[in-house]
Every structure is written in structure tokens, then in C-alpha cells.
């Protein structure tokens, strides 16, 4: 028995946040929205998927943002994405350096912490 991979990351959002989620995850980060299965669609929320990248946003009553726990997305052209986020009014910030990586953090529209990472050279093994 072994864990073989990661299927998706689920983040929470407050009720009624779907439009903001679409604007951020699909619009700014470029992860297309996919339809939720019919059995789950009535719960609200939305899913964003591109290949192995799967982020599911679920509605949570009494929502509280994940300020420390976070997904870390591998990106190409981190500088360009940072500029696009800044132009949309989404400030980014840095943290302690991580050898071999350029990285920054941004909050989604609900205050969930998101890390964006790009290797400094060839992707580490």
C-alpha cells in the first residue's frame, strides 16, 4: 500500500463566493473551471482543473480563511503572473528564500493563502 499522488486540493469559501472564485482562479491564475458532478453541484462551490492541477472550492458556513495552510502551484513566468495579479489589485508578498526557487504568496478573494513557485533553473528533481 502506498500513496501514489495527489488528486486535488480543496479550499473553503463563504456562501455566494463563486463569482469571485471564478475571477481569481480561472481569470487571473488561468485554471479553467470544470463542471461539478451533478450529485455535488447543489452544494455550491466550484472546481478548477488543468491536467494534474485540481483546486476545488467548497462552501463553508462560518467560513474562516486558511492563513497558514496553503497549496503551492508551480508556474511558468512568475514575474508575468505577479504583474497580472498586481494590475488586478491582488498584492503579492514574499517570505523566507527557498534555495532553487522564486516564489511569492497571494491571497485568494477569501483570504486563503496561495503560494506560487517557479524553479530558478532547470526544475529540481
N, C-alpha and C positions, 0 to 999 in steps of 0.2 A: 504494500500500500504506500502510495506517495502522492503528494500534491504535484500536479502537472502544470499548473498555470493559474492565471487569474482571469476569471470570466468577466467581471465588471466591478466597478466601484459605485456604491450608492451614497449619495449625499441627500441631506434633507433640505426642504424649503418650506416656507409658510404657505398656507392655503392661498390660492389665487396668484401664485408667482410664476405660472407657466410662461406668460409673455416675456417677462424679464429673463427667465432661464433661456428661452429661445434666442433672445437678442444677444445674450452673452456667449452661451456655449456654441450655438450654430453661427450666429452673426459675427462675433469677434474671434472666437477660438477656431471656428471653421469645422466643428464636428457636426455632421448632418444629423437632424432629428430622424428617428425611426418610429414607426407606429408601435405603441404598446400592444401586447396581446389583448384580445377582447376581454378575457377574464380579469385583466388588471386595469383596463382603461378607465373604469368607473371610479377608481381611487384618486384620480387626478395625477399630477406629476407629468414628467416627460422623460424620454430616453434619447440619448445622443450616442451614435456609434459610427466608427470609421475603422474597418479592419479589426485589429485587436484592441483598439481603444473603445471602451464602452463605459459611459457615465450615465447613470440612472438617477434622476431627481425624484424623490418621493415626498409627498405632502405629509407634514407632521404637525399635528395640533400642539400648541405650546412650543413651537419651533425655537431652537437655540443653535446659533451658528457654531460650526466646528472651527475654532480659532487656532488650535494647535495641530490636531489630526488633519491630514490632507492627502489628496492624490498629487503625484508628481508626474507631469506629462513631458515626454521627450518631444522637442520641437526642432524644426529647421528654421533658421533666420530669427533667432531670439530677438535681435535688435529691431527687426521689422515688426514683429509681433508686439514688442514693447511700445513702439511708436504708435501702432494702431490702437492699442489699449489706452495710451495717454490721450490720443486725439478724441477718444470716445468718453473721456472723463474717468477712466479707471486707473488710478495711480498704482504704480508698482513699487516694491521695495526690495532691498537685498537683505541678506543675512550673512552669517559667517561664511567665508570662502570654503568651497569644497574642491579639493585638488582634482584637476582634469575636467572641470565643468564650469560653464557660465550658467548662472541661474538667477531667477528672481521670483518674487511672490506677488500675487494679486488676489484680491477678494472678489468672489462672485457677487452678484447683486444682493445676496442674502447674508453676506459676511463670512461665508465659508472660505477658508484659506486654500489657495491653489498654487502649487509650485510649477514653474516652467523651467525646463533644463535643456541645455544644448552642450554636447561634448566640445571641449576646446580644440581637439584634433580629431583623429580617427576615433570612432566610437570605442569606448573601453570594452574589454571582454567580460 
